[in-house]
Every structure is written in C-alpha cells, then in structure tokens.
C-alpha cells in the first residue's frame, strides 16, 4: 500500500469526526477539482497535492485553527510512515495555503500546489462568500461559475 492509500485509509476515519460540510465527501470534491486544475499546469507534484487535499480539513474541531490542527495531524501521520522530511514541509506549506485568513496574514501561496488547493477548496466551499476575485487561475473562475449554475 502506497502513501496515498495509507493516508486515505487513515483520514477517512478522522473525517468522520467532522460535520458534513468538512467530511470525506468534501475531500473527494476538492480532489476532483484540484486534479482538473492541475491537468492544465506544468510542474505540479501530484503526490504532494494529493496528500495536502486528503489532510487539508482533517481536524475541523476548531474551525478557527483547523489548518494548524490538520497540519499537525498530517505531519505526524507522514512522519510515522517515513515520508521524506522535505516533502512533509511542502505538504504543510500547501495546506497552509488553502485558508483565506492565513493567506491575508502571510501572503500569497508560493507553491503552485497551494494555489491549486486554495482554488479547489473555495470552488467547493459551502460558504456564501464570493471567492471569485481571490482565485488564482482563470480556469478556477470558470469552474466556480459552473458549480454555481449546478446548485
């Protein structure tokens, strides 16, 4: 079993603790959108993106600190599974990029995977907030428009 499969098996159990807006179904929607966005871009590390998607909302017990809490869980899991330390740092960076308040505090995502996760998460957000001006990619705005029409 590879790291993605192990992460999914672990995370699916953890997501049961969250409400439906941040459950495994949300992760599947974000993953589908993230891979659509990634397909048109060069240099995307799909494994890092996939791991960040899997863990991005894994601990939503405290919404204000869900990114920090989820990142700690991801880091612990990846370390237990002997994932390379430099890649763990990148997964964490990507995860920190998906939250608007952290983006406003620390600036724009540095890694393309972080930009993809941000957009994919916001396209699939259950929020009334208009994220269209905050999205990184024009393809994201197209997908956001389509998702609103389908609702």
Secondary structure, 3 states (H helix, E strand, C coil): CCHHHHHHHHHHHHHCCCCHHHCHHHHHHHHHHHHHHHCCCCCCCHHHHHHHHHHCCCCCCCHHHHHHHHHHHHHHHHHHCCCCHHHHHHHHHHHHCCCHHHHHHHCCCCCHHHHHHHHHHHHCCCCCCCCCCCCCCHHHHHHHHHHHHHC
